[in-house]
């Protein structure tokens, strides 16, 4: 019988301390880290994504960072394909692959048996629906989607033009709605010798950390980073530029709101995102939750995770 590959998954809300803890655990367990963050895949987007620096990596190999340009398409299926190859390669080196991140769908693509449609892009169809959206608005094409795939239309935001068009494209090319391919959304994978750790902390403390992190991002040059991206031709219609930290600053740079208001909205949106992350991850009963407030150092959290992981692999 084929030996299962080892895999440690480290999840948690933004600003809980995943980066520092994942580095500590990687050192202790001879691990290498695969990022599962849908914003950190983009080049040039560093401050707003809280992307780890080379210095912070401390010689621990990291994967899935800076792999596409902000205007390139990158799907969950793309993530799954690349991440699975890294998991395999890291195991072959007798190292431990550690998935660290907070993008729920990226993580689910590895720990659940999700089906992905191999539908090639239909540029004519995409152009047609782009034109319809430009002419009549995003709601118009969202209404079209709701008639052919009601389930997907409920999951996709009416302003998410890219995903709306993709869902229409899948129906057009296969004759089946995108929701058909997501039937086994909650079928757990048995592919890995899997350990899942969730990091959490007191909600008020987490929100305070989020607020401080946003202030640090502003001090570190987030406004200049967004302005530079816009100068390179990356506009607010792109999925990348609709990310938290970018859309709010774009609104400020376009003179739609004041800087104070942009920062206030950014903090609020990040807090809401953290809450959604926690709700998402709590749906998986395989996750061992760790309250980092109960430890007096990152090293102590790391030791606990090492003990738990080592015992789970016995």
FENDATA-V183328 format. One record per backbone hydrogen bond with DSSP energy under -1.0 kcal/mol. NH is the residue of the N-H (numbers start at 1). CO is the residue of the C=O. Records with the same first field share a line. If there is no record, write none. Layout:
NH=CO / CO
This chain:
7=193
8=97
9=195
10=99
11=197
16=13
21=17
22=18
23=19
24=20
25=21
26=22
27=23
28=24
29=25
31=26
32=96
33=61
34=98
35=63
36=100
42=39
43=68
50=47
51=46
57=53
60=57
63=33
66=40
67=41
68=41
72=69
79=75
80=76
81=77
82=78
83=79
84=80
85=81
86=82
87=83
88=84
89=85
90=86
91=87
92=88
93=89
94=91
95=90
96=30
98=32
99=8
100=34
101=10
103=36
107=103
108=104
109=105
110=107
111=107
112=108
113=187
114=112
119=117
126=122
127=123
128=124
129=125
130=126
131=127
132=128
133=129
134=130
135=131
136=132
137=133
142=138
143=139
144=140
145=141
146=142
148=144
149=145
153=149
154=150
156=152
160=157
161=159
164=160
165=161
166=162
167=163
168=164
169=165
170=166
171=167
172=168
173=169
174=170
175=171
180=177
181=178
182=179
185=182
187=184
189=111
193=5
194=192
195=7
197=9
198=288
199=11
200=290
206=202
207=203
208=204
209=205
210=206
211=207
212=208
213=209
214=210
215=211
216=212
217=213
218=214
219=215
220=216
221=218
222=217
225=221
226=222
227=223
228=224
229=225
230=226
231=227
232=228
233=230
234=229
238=235
243=240
246=243
247=243
250=246
251=247
252=248
253=249
254=250
255=252
256=251
257=251
262=258
263=259
264=260
265=261
266=262
267=263
268=264
269=265
270=266
271=267
272=268
273=269
274=270
275=271
276=272
277=273
278=274
279=275
280=276
281=277
282=278
283=280
284=281
287=284
288=196
290=198
292=200
294=291
295=292
301=297
302=298
303=299
304=300
305=301
306=302
307=303
308=304
309=305
310=306
311=307
312=308
313=309
